Structure formats: C-alpha cells, structure tokens
Amino acid sequence: FTVPDHRIEHDDHFSNACREQHLFVFTACNKASLKGFDRRIMLYRGEYGHYGMRSNKRPPERRGYIVRLRRDDLGVISNEMDKITDIYNFRSVEDALSTSGQPTEAQLRALAAAGYEVIINLALHDDTRYSLADEKGLVEELQMTYIHIPVQFDEPTEDDLEAFFNAMDGNKKSRVHIYCAANMRVTAFLGLYRMFKQGKSEGEAFELMKSVWTPNDVWLSFISNTSTKYTA
C-alpha cells in the first residue's frame, strides 16, 4: 500500500511493529495532505518519535502522522488512485507534481483525496466538452486552491506563460496537479518552465511533452520565440 508523496517510515523495528497493528506512518506531510481520508481513518496525535514513542524532541524531517487503516480501507484508497491515473493523458512528473487532460468531477475528488493542494487549469471554460459546470467551485469545495490561466490553444501568449511561471513559483511547497483539455498546453508550458526556471536541458525539459504530443506550427513557433527571449 502506498500513497504518492507520502513515504512509509523505513525503520525495520518501528515499521514491523506498526504493520502488526495496521498502522502506517506518513512522513513529509501534514494534516491537509490527509484530507479526504478523514472518514476512513483514525488519525492519531500528529507527532511520533523513535520506535513510535510520542515525542516532540526529534528532527523536523521526521515529523509525520500515524494513521490506522482498516483492511477494507486499502481497497478504497487504491480505487481513488486508480481514478487519478485514469485521467486522460495523465502523467506523473515528480512526487508533488502531475499533469493531465480534463479530469471529471470524480477524478478531481480523487485528487483531493490523494492529498493534492493546488489545481492549475490552462484550459478554457467556454467549451463543455473540456470543462465542468463549476470547476472553481468544486475545487474550492474540496479545499484545494484553484488557479485558472485560460490559454487559447491557437494563440498562446507570453502573459499566459508568465502567469504560469508565477503560479508554479508560488506553489513550490505544495502538491500540484496541472491540466488542460488534453495535456498539450500544459506539457509545452511545463517544458519551458523546467528549462528556464529549473535549469534542465531542452531534451529533459520537453521529454514529457513528447510523450503526449508533437506540437503544431503555432506551438513550435511559440516555444522557439520564447526560448529566444529567455536566452537573449
């Protein structure tokens, strides 16, 4: 059993003792990361120490939550993760970042249950084929932050890209899911972000994009022009 972004404590003595009691230790997370599971878990005191002794005196990186899960809960959570990976053109980029095409309402709920904190949408709201009736309202109801940057597929702009860069820079410590209609806008913008903001090579930065689509002339031109600007 795993939940992305929450590694299970690997101390053998401690882990074995916890497994016997069906306890799972989540580290590098907080209560917000566990939202959505509250009806299916019993959350113990949000502190633990060596070998499970509750203590406030330990390095910050060992902070976490001890959670008791009933056996049948494991299947429930596994189903939630299945919903996420079923999102159209879903791609896991790194532990705290994923991208996709348009999710359904159930899939947005699954993202919330899996501990995502920020949703960035680069699609438009004027096409019911690629949007929900009230995405902002739904995302905020699920206690996630909703950032909407409507990018015209046939006319992406530098202002759109700057807004995306700012959204990414402002949420580096959060678990983020980015989507558009088909994960095309997203992977192009993310490629530029990874190259110019994270210092990755062009090949590495755009590897994700190439796994989803081959940009048309509009996007090839936009990527080229933007690259010229940032490298000038």
ZIZIJO-V337758 format. One record per pair of residues at least 4 apart in sequence whose C-alpha atoms are under 8 Angstrom apart, sorted by the first residue. I is the first residue (numbers start at 0). J is the second residue. D is the distance in Angstrom with one decimal. If there is no record, write none. Layout:
# ZIZIJO-V337758
i: [I,I]
j: [J,J]
d: [D,D]
This chain:
# ZIZIJO-V337758
i: [0,0,1,1,1,2,2,3,3,4,4,4,5,5,5,5,6,6,6,6,7,7,7,7,8,8,8,8,8,9,9,10,11,12,12,13,13,13,13,14,14,14,15,16,17,17,17,17,18,18,20,21,21,21,21,22,22,22,22,23,23,23,23,24,24,24,24,25,25,25,25,26,26,26,26,26,27,27,27,27,28,28,28,28,28,29,29,29,30,30,31,31,32,32,32,32,33,33,33,33,34,34,34,34,35,35,35,35,36,36,37,37,39,39,39,40,40,40,40,41,41,41,42,42,42,42,43,43,43,43,44,44,45,45,45,45,46,46,46,46,46,46,46,47,47,47,47,47,47,47,47,47,47,48,48,48,48,48,48,48,49,57,58,68,68,69,70,71,72,73,74,75,76,77,78,79,79,79,79,79,80,80,80,81,82,82,82,82,83,83,83,83,84,84,85,86,86,86,86,86,86,87,87,87,87,87,88,88,88,88,88,88,89,89,89,89,89,90,90,90,90,91,91,91,92,92,92,92,93,95,95,95,96,96,96,96,97,97,97,98,98,98,98,98,98,99,99,99,99,99,99,99,100,100,100,100,100,100,101,101,101,101,101,101,101,102,102,102,103,103,104,104,104,105,106,107,107,108,108,109,110,110,111,111,111,111,111,114,115,115,115,115,115,116,116,116,116,116,116,117,117,117,117,117,117,117,117,117,118,118,118,118,118,118,118,118,118,119,119,119,119,119,119,119,119,119,120,120,120,120,120,120,120,120,121,121,121,121,121,121,121,121,121,122,122,122,122,122,122,122,122,122,122,122,123,123,123,123,123,124,124,124,124,125,126,127,127,129,129,130,130,133,134,135,135,136,137,138,138,138,138,139,139,139,146,148,148,148,149,150,150,150,150,150,151,152,153,154,155,155,155,155,156,156,157,157,158,159,160,160,161,162,163,163,164,164,165,166,167,170,170,177,178,178,179,179,179,182,182,183,183,183,183,184,185,186,186,186,186,186,187,187,187,187,187,188,189,189,190,190,190,190,190,190,190,191,191,191,191,191,191,192,192,193,193,193,193,194,194,194,194,194,195,195,199,199,200,201,202,203,205,206,207,208,208,209,214,214,215,216,217,218,219,220,221,222,223,224,225,226,227]
j: [73,77,5,6,7,6,113,94,113,27,94,95,25,26,27,28,24,25,26,27,23,24,25,26,13,14,24,25,26,13,14,14,15,16,50,17,49,50,51,18,23,24,19,20,21,22,23,24,22,23,67,67,68,69,70,65,66,67,68,65,66,67,68,63,64,65,66,63,64,65,66,60,61,62,63,64,60,61,62,63,32,33,62,63,64,33,63,64,34,64,114,116,113,114,115,116,37,112,113,114,111,112,113,114,111,112,113,114,40,112,41,42,68,69,72,66,67,68,69,66,67,68,64,65,66,67,64,65,66,67,64,65,62,63,64,65,53,54,55,62,63,64,65,51,52,53,54,55,61,62,63,64,65,52,53,54,55,56,57,61,53,61,62,72,73,73,74,75,76,77,78,79,80,81,82,83,109,110,112,113,84,109,113,85,86,105,106,109,89,106,109,110,89,90,89,99,100,101,102,103,106,99,100,101,102,181,98,99,100,181,182,211,97,98,99,100,182,97,98,99,207,96,97,98,96,97,98,207,97,173,174,175,174,175,176,177,175,176,177,176,177,178,182,185,186,176,177,178,179,181,182,185,178,179,180,181,182,183,129,130,178,179,180,181,182,106,107,178,107,131,108,131,137,109,110,111,138,112,141,113,114,115,115,116,141,142,143,174,143,173,174,175,176,142,143,144,173,174,175,143,144,145,146,170,173,174,175,176,138,143,144,145,146,175,176,177,178,145,146,147,148,166,175,176,177,178,145,146,147,148,149,177,178,179,147,148,149,150,177,178,179,184,185,129,130,147,148,149,150,151,178,179,180,184,129,130,149,150,151,129,130,131,149,130,130,131,132,179,180,134,180,137,138,139,145,140,141,142,143,144,145,143,144,145,166,159,162,163,159,154,155,156,159,184,155,184,217,217,159,160,218,221,160,221,161,225,162,163,164,188,165,166,167,188,168,192,169,170,171,174,175,185,182,185,183,184,185,186,211,187,208,211,212,188,189,190,205,207,208,211,191,205,208,218,222,192,193,204,194,201,204,205,206,207,208,195,196,204,205,222,226,196,197,197,198,199,204,198,199,200,201,204,199,229,203,204,204,205,206,207,209,210,211,212,213,213,218,219,219,220,221,222,223,224,225,226,227,228,229,230,231]
d: [7.0,7.9,7.5,7.4,7.7,7.6,7.1,6.4,7.6,7.9,5.1,6.2,5.4,5.8,6.5,6.6,7.9,6.0,6.0,7.7,6.7,5.4,5.5,6.8,7.9,6.4,5.9,7.0,7.0,7.9,6.3,5.7,5.8,6.3,6.9,6.3,7.6,4.6,6.5,6.1,7.9,8.0,6.3,6.8,6.0,4.6,6.4,7.9,5.5,6.9,7.9,6.0,6.3,7.3,7.9,6.5,5.6,4.6,6.6,5.9,5.4,6.4,7.6,6.8,5.8,4.7,6.3,5.3,5.4,6.5,7.6,7.8,6.5,6.0,4.2,6.7,6.8,7.5,6.7,6.2,5.8,7.9,7.9,6.2,7.8,7.0,6.9,7.5,6.6,7.9,7.0,7.8,7.4,4.2,6.9,7.4,7.2,7.2,7.3,5.7,7.2,6.1,8.0,6.4,6.4,4.1,7.3,7.6,6.1,6.3,7.3,7.7,7.1,7.8,6.5,6.6,5.8,5.4,7.4,6.1,5.5,7.1,7.3,6.6,5.1,6.8,6.9,5.6,6.1,7.8,7.1,7.2,7.9,6.3,4.7,6.8,6.2,6.7,6.8,6.2,6.1,6.1,7.7,5.6,6.1,4.4,5.7,7.4,8.0,6.9,6.9,7.2,7.3,4.9,5.1,5.0,7.3,7.6,6.6,7.7,7.9,6.9,7.5,6.1,7.2,7.2,7.9,6.9,6.3,6.1,6.1,6.5,6.5,6.3,6.4,6.7,5.1,7.9,7.3,7.4,6.5,6.9,7.1,6.2,6.7,7.6,5.6,6.4,7.6,5.7,6.3,6.4,5.9,7.9,6.9,6.5,6.8,7.3,5.6,7.8,6.9,6.1,5.0,6.6,7.1,6.9,8.0,5.1,5.6,6.5,6.3,7.0,7.4,5.8,4.1,6.7,7.8,5.7,5.2,6.0,7.9,6.6,4.4,6.5,5.5,5.1,7.2,7.8,6.8,7.0,4.4,6.1,6.0,5.0,5.8,7.9,6.7,4.9,6.4,5.5,4.7,5.4,6.7,7.2,7.7,7.9,6.6,4.8,6.9,6.7,4.9,7.9,5.2,5.1,4.8,3.8,4.4,7.8,6.0,6.8,6.1,5.6,4.8,6.4,7.9,5.6,6.2,7.8,6.3,7.5,6.3,7.5,7.8,6.2,6.2,6.4,7.2,6.2,6.9,6.1,6.6,5.6,5.2,7.0,6.3,7.7,7.0,7.2,7.2,7.7,4.9,5.9,7.0,7.6,4.8,6.3,6.1,5.3,6.1,5.4,4.6,6.2,7.6,7.6,6.8,6.3,4.8,6.4,7.6,6.8,6.0,5.0,6.2,5.9,5.1,5.9,7.9,6.1,4.7,5.9,7.4,7.9,7.5,6.4,4.6,6.4,7.7,6.3,4.9,6.1,7.3,5.9,5.1,5.7,6.2,4.9,5.0,5.6,7.6,6.3,4.9,6.9,6.8,7.6,7.8,7.9,7.2,5.2,6.0,7.7,7.4,4.4,5.8,8.0,7.7,7.3,5.0,6.8,7.4,7.7,5.7,7.7,7.8,7.6,6.2,6.5,7.6,8.0,5.4,7.4,7.8,6.2,6.0,6.1,6.0,6.0,6.3,6.6,5.6,6.9,6.2,5.3,6.2,6.6,7.6,6.7,7.1,7.2,7.7,7.5,5.7,7.7,6.4,7.6,5.6,7.0,6.6,7.4,6.7,7.9,7.8,7.3,6.5,8.0,6.1,7.5,6.1,6.3,6.1,6.6,6.1,6.2,6.2,7.5,6.0,6.5,5.9,6.4,6.3,7.9,7.6,6.8,5.9,6.2,7.2,6.5,6.3,6.0,7.2,6.3,7.2,6.9,6.6,6.2,5.9,5.9,7.5,6.4,4.7,7.8,6.5,7.3,6.0,7.9,7.6,6.2,6.0,7.8,6.2,7.9,4.7,4.8,7.9,7.5,6.9,6.0,7.9,7.1,7.7,7.4,7.7,5.2,6.8,4.7,6.4,5.8,5.3,5.0,4.6,6.0,6.1,5.4,7.4,7.1,6.2,5.7,5.9,6.1,5.9,8.0,6.3,6.5,6.8,6.1,7.6,6.1,5.5,5.8,6.1,6.0,6.2,6.0,6.1,6.0,6.0,6.0,6.3,6.4,6.3,6.0,5.9]
